[in-house]
Amino acid sequence: MADDSILSSDELEYINSLMSPPTVGQSSNTHAFKVDGGPQSNETLLKLAQHSTLTFDAQFDDFCMSFPLQLAKDEFHVLQLKMAAPIIYERGPVLRAWRFHPDKPLPLLEADGGRSSLSVHELSPSGLLVDTSRKRNTPDYFQLRLALPGGDTLPLEARRVRDVDERMTAYEVDYPEQKDAERIRRYLFRQHRRLHPELQPEMPLDLV
C-alpha cells in the first residue's frame, strides 16, 4: 500500500456515515451510497468489481485499514456501493495483519457446544495462536467453533503452521462462510477501536 495522506476527521466521519447500521424502520441500504458515473462508467466499474477485489485503504501512523468494497445493482438497477469491515495491518519493516490479544483466552467449542481442550490467545483475520498444552498430541488440523464474548460463536477450520513454544501453536484459519470471515473482521475492528481510540475519535463503538 502506498504511504499516502492520513485521513482527516471529515473523512473518518464520512466512513462512519457509510458504515453505521440502520435504525429501526430504515432500509438495509442505509449504509450504501449510489454510484452515478453514467451508464458506461458504471458498467465498467461493475465488471471490474466482478473480476477483482476493490478496497478503500486508510493510512495511519502505525496502522493501515483496508475496507473491502461491494458493488451491486439494486432493484431499480442503480449501482450501489457498500463498505465491509476492514482488515487492519500493522505498519513496519513488513506489513502484517494486526493481532488481537484478548484479556481472557477465547474458548474453542465442539459441535455440541462443549468446550474443547483448546483456547485462542491471539487472533487475526487469518490466524490463531492456540494453547495446545492440554492435548497429548498437537493437532495438525481441527474444525471447531470460536466463542466470542457475548455468546456469539462461529465455525472455523484451522491448519497447523508451527509450534511457537511448549504451550502455544500457530494456526492458519479459514471460515467456511464469507459472512463469518466478515464477523471476525468486524469483531477485530471494534477491539482495535477500543484499544486505540485516539486513531478514530469520531467513530462510535457500534460503527460496524
N, C-alpha and C positions, 0 to 999 in steps of 0.2 A: 504494500500500500504506500502510496506517495505521502510524504510528510507535508501536507498542505495546511491550510488555516485551521485554527481551533474554532469550534462552534461558538457563536455568540449566544447570549441569553435569549434573544428573539428567536434564533434558530432552534434552540432547545425547547422553547415554548411552542414553536410550530410542530415539532415532533410530538410533543405532549398532546396537542390538539388532534393529531392524526391517529394516535395510538390509544387515547383514552377510551375505555369501554363504554358502550351505550348505556344510557339510563333507562329506567322502566318506560315502556311506551315508544322508545325510539327504535328505528330500523337498525339491523345489524350492519348496515353500510355506513353508519355514522362516522366511523374512523377511516373511511376510504375517501379519496378525492378523485374528481373527474379529470381525465387526461384529454385535453382538447387541442391537439396539434394539427387538426384537419384530417380528413379520411385517409389520405395516402400515408401521412406520417404516423397516424395511429396504427394503421395496419402493419406498417413496417416494424414499429415498436412491439406490437403484439407477437409478430412472427419471431422477432429477436428473443423475446422473453420465453417463447415456447421451445427454443433450441439452445438456451444459455441461461446462466444464473445472473440476475440483476440484483445489485445491492446498493444501499446508501451507507457510506462509510464516514464515521465521525472520528476525528482525531483529537486526543487529549495528550497531556504531557507524558503520562506513563501508561496510557491505555488507548486502544483502538476499539471501536464498536462497528460491526458490520451487520446492518439491518437487511435481511432478505426482503425483496420487493416482489409482490404478487400482482400480476396484471390479468384482468379478465373482463369480459363484456357482461353487463347486467341484462335484465330482461328487456330493456329498451335499446340494446346494442350500443350502449355508452361505455367507453373504456374506463375502467376503474382501477386505481392503484391502492394497494394496502401494504403496510409495513408490518412485518412479523418481528417477534422478539429477536434481539441480536445475538451474535456470537461475540464475546468480549475477549480481546487479546491483550497480553502484557507486552509492552514495548521494551526492547533491549537488544543485545547483540543478535539474538534470534527471536523472531516474533512467535509467541506461543499462546495457546488458549489459556485464559485466566482460570485458576483453580480455586475452588471454594473449600475452606476448611471449616466444617460445621462445629459448633460448640460441643455437641454430643454426636457420636457416630450414628449414621443413618442405618437402620436395620435393613437387611435383605430377607424377604419373606418367601416361604414356599408357596406353591399354588393354592394350598388350603388356607393360607393366611398365617400359618405358624411361622415363628422366627427360625431362620436357618442359623448356622454357626458362623456366618459371615456378616461383616458390617463395613460400611463405607466411611473412610476417614478423610477422603479428598475427592472432589467431584468437578469434572469439566464436561462440556457437551459430548466429548468423545472418549472420555477415560474415567477410570475409578482407581483409587488406592484403597485396597481391601485388606482388612485384618483377617488373615487366614490361619492364625496361630492355633485355633481350636480344631482345625482339621488335621487329621493324621497325615494326609497327603494333600498338597496344594492342588486344587482342581485346575486343569488346563482350560476348561470351558464350563459355563453354567448358565442356566436360564432361571431367573428368579424375578421377584417384584421388589422394586425400590420403594421404601416407605418414606415419604416426605412429611415434614411437620404439618399437623392439621388433619392427618388421616388419609391424605391422598397417596395412592400407590400407582405404579405403572410398571409394565413388564419390560424386561431388558435381557439381552444376550451379551455375555462377556467372554473374551478370549484372553488368556494369559499372555502378557508381554515379557515381564521379567520380575524376579524377586528383588525387592528393594532392601530388605533385611530379613531377620529371622521371623518377624511377625507380619510384615507388610508385603503385598504383591500388587504390582501394577497390571491393570486390565484395560484392553481396548473394548469399548462398549458400543452396542448397536441397539437401536429401538425399532422393533418391527413396524410400528405405526409412526408415520410422519408427525401426527398430532402429539405423540408422546415426546418426540425429539424437541418439538416446539415448547411443550410444557416444561421440559428441563431447562431450555434456554430462558424461558420466562422466569422460572424459579431462580436461576443464577443471576439474571438481570436485577431482580428485586433484592437479592442478597448483596450484590455489588453496590447498588444504590444505598442500601442500609449502611454498608461499611465505608463508603466513600461519598457522603452527602455533599461534600464540597465541590464535587465534579458536576452535579446536576441539581442545584438547589431549587430550580423551578419545577422539577418533576415530582409529582406526588407518588407515594408508595404503591398506589393502586393503578399505576400507569398501564401495565400490561397484565 
